[in-house]
Amino acid sequence: MTLTVNCPTCKAPVTWDDSFPERPFCSHRCRLIDLGEWATEKHTIAGEPIYPEVGEGSDNVQ
C-alpha cells in the first residue's frame, strides 16, 4: 500500500515514493512557491518572537 497525500500548494495527489522526489510537493515549482510564501511571511509559526525586531529594544543600534 502506497501513501498518497495532497500537495500543500496545489492540492494535487502525490504518492509518497520515488516517483515524486519533491514530496510532499508535486513539483519543483510548487516547492518554490511554498518557499516564497515563507520568505515573504505569508506563512508564519504562531508565538512570540525569540529576537526583537531590528531597532526595537536592541543594544546593537548602529
C-alpha positions as CSV (number, residue, x, y, z in Angstrom):
1,M,0.0,0.0,0.0
2,T,1.4,3.4,-1.1
3,L,0.7,6.5,0.9
4,T,-1.0,9.3,-1.1
5,V,-1.0,12.9,0.2
6,N,-2.1,16.2,-1.3
7,C,0.4,18.8,-2.5
8,P,0.4,21.6,0.1
9,T,0.5,24.2,-2.7
10,C,-1.9,23.0,-5.4
11,K,-3.6,20.0,-3.7
12,A,-2.7,17.6,-6.5
13,P,-2.4,14.0,-5.3
14,V,1.2,12.9,-4.6
15,T,2.3,9.3,-3.9
16,W,5.0,9.0,-1.2
17,D,7.5,7.2,-3.3
18,D,10.4,7.8,-5.7
19,S,8.1,9.0,-8.5
20,F,7.7,12.3,-6.6
21,P,11.2,13.3,-5.5
22,E,9.9,16.8,-4.4
23,R,7.4,15.2,-2.0
24,P,5.2,16.3,-0.2
25,F,5.1,18.7,-3.2
26,C,4.0,17.6,-6.7
27,S,6.8,19.6,-8.4
28,H,9.8,21.8,-8.0
29,R,7.5,24.8,-8.9
30,C,5.1,24.1,-6.0
31,R,8.1,23.7,-3.7
32,L,9.4,27.1,-4.7
33,I,6.0,28.7,-4.4
34,D,5.8,27.5,-0.8
35,L,9.4,28.7,-0.1
36,G,8.4,32.1,-1.4
37,E,5.4,32.3,0.9
38,W,7.6,31.6,3.9
39,A,10.2,34.1,2.7
40,T,7.5,36.9,2.4
41,E,6.0,35.8,5.7
42,K,2.6,34.7,4.3
43,H,3.3,31.6,6.3
44,T,4.3,32.0,9.9
45,I,4.5,30.0,13.1
46,A,2.4,31.4,15.9
47,G,4.2,32.5,19.1
48,E,6.3,35.3,20.5
49,P,9.4,36.2,18.5
50,I,12.6,35.0,20.1
51,Y,14.6,38.0,18.9
52,P,13.4,41.6,18.9
53,E,12.8,43.3,15.5
54,V,15.7,45.4,14.3
55,G,15.6,48.7,16.1
56,E,13.2,47.5,18.9
57,G,15.0,47.4,22.2
58,S,18.2,46.2,20.6
59,D,21.5,47.2,22.2
60,N,23.2,46.8,18.8
61,V,21.9,50.0,17.2
62,Q,24.3,51.2,14.6
